[in-house]
Amino acid sequence: MDTVPEHLHLKFINYIKDIYFEFAYGKFWDAPEFVSPIKEGQSAAKYVLGGTFADYCKNNTLLDNTAMRNINKDVHNRIYTLLISGYFNR
């Protein structure tokens, strides 16, 4: 708040509230789905980014709203799969 001009404090607070309560909890996201699990010895980064994101990179897909939605959904599903399968408990 120290860096926000005083006349914008309320606007800034509302902005942060919207981010925290609307986006942080995934209010408008599709429910995640369990997808094929990580392969033995595969890094989490390669697994998470190795689906739609990697395919779009290989195909030079234009990152429009539809592509970004597909990437976000796939990454969300892959992180969910890691969580459900206990990957982060190791």
PLY file of the C-alpha trace (Angstrom):
ply
format ascii 1.0
element vertex 90
property float x
property float y
property float z
element edge 89
property int vertex1
property int vertex2
end_header
0.00 0.00 0.00
2.96 2.32 0.53
3.55 2.50 -3.22
-0.12 3.02 -4.15
-1.29 6.65 -4.28
-3.69 7.35 -1.44
-6.60 8.21 -3.74
-6.32 4.70 -5.26
-6.20 2.70 -2.01
-9.82 1.52 -2.17
-9.50 0.61 -5.85
-6.28 -1.31 -5.10
-7.88 -3.16 -2.17
-10.83 -4.18 -4.36
-8.44 -5.30 -7.09
-6.49 -7.52 -4.66
-9.74 -8.86 -3.19
-10.98 -9.81 -6.65
-7.74 -11.60 -7.46
-7.66 -13.41 -4.12
-11.28 -14.51 -3.92
-12.15 -14.93 -7.58
-8.98 -16.35 -9.11
-7.00 -17.85 -6.23
-9.71 -20.37 -5.51
-10.34 -21.19 -9.15
-13.97 -20.09 -8.92
-14.38 -20.01 -12.69
-12.10 -22.93 -13.55
-13.30 -26.31 -14.77
-12.92 -29.08 -12.22
-9.57 -30.84 -12.68
-9.43 -34.32 -14.14
-7.02 -37.14 -13.33
-4.90 -37.80 -16.42
-2.23 -40.39 -17.19
0.27 -40.45 -14.32
3.89 -39.38 -14.44
6.32 -41.96 -15.78
8.95 -43.39 -13.47
12.04 -41.17 -13.50
10.35 -38.33 -15.40
10.79 -34.86 -13.93
7.70 -33.01 -12.74
8.49 -30.09 -15.04
8.71 -32.34 -18.10
5.48 -34.05 -17.10
3.54 -30.84 -16.42
4.67 -29.09 -19.60
4.95 -32.20 -21.76
1.34 -32.36 -22.90
-0.63 -29.67 -24.69
2.04 -27.03 -24.08
4.75 -29.15 -25.73
2.44 -30.10 -28.60
1.59 -26.46 -29.27
5.26 -25.49 -29.17
6.18 -28.22 -31.66
3.35 -27.16 -33.98
4.05 -23.41 -33.65
0.46 -22.93 -32.52
-0.67 -19.33 -32.15
-1.18 -18.66 -28.45
-4.65 -17.18 -28.73
-7.32 -17.40 -26.03
-8.38 -20.90 -27.05
-4.82 -22.23 -27.05
-4.06 -20.63 -23.69
-7.23 -22.11 -22.21
-6.25 -25.56 -23.48
-2.72 -25.21 -22.08
-3.99 -23.98 -18.72
-6.51 -26.81 -18.49
-3.91 -29.45 -19.34
-1.35 -28.05 -16.87
-4.06 -27.83 -14.20
-5.01 -31.48 -14.81
-1.39 -32.61 -14.68
-0.66 -30.80 -11.41
-3.89 -32.20 -9.97
-2.79 -35.69 -11.04
0.56 -35.21 -9.30
-1.21 -34.08 -6.13
-3.74 -36.92 -6.13
-1.10 -39.56 -6.83
1.02 -38.36 -3.89
3.96 -37.15 -5.95
4.65 -34.23 -3.61
4.63 -36.47 -0.53
7.83 -38.23 -1.59
0 1
1 2
2 3
3 4
4 5
5 6
6 7
7 8
8 9
9 10
10 11
11 12
12 13
13 14
14 15
15 16
16 17
17 18
18 19
19 20
20 21
21 22
22 23
23 24
24 25
25 26
26 27
27 28
28 29
29 30
30 31
31 32
32 33
33 34
34 35
35 36
36 37
37 38
38 39
39 40
40 41
41 42
42 43
43 44
44 45
45 46
46 47
47 48
48 49
49 50
50 51
51 52
52 53
53 54
54 55
55 56
56 57
57 58
58 59
59 60
60 61
61 62
62 63
63 64
64 65
65 66
66 67
67 68
68 69
69 70
70 71
71 72
72 73
73 74
74 75
75 76
76 77
77 78
78 79
79 80
80 81
81 82
82 83
83 84
84 85
85 86
86 87
87 88
88 89
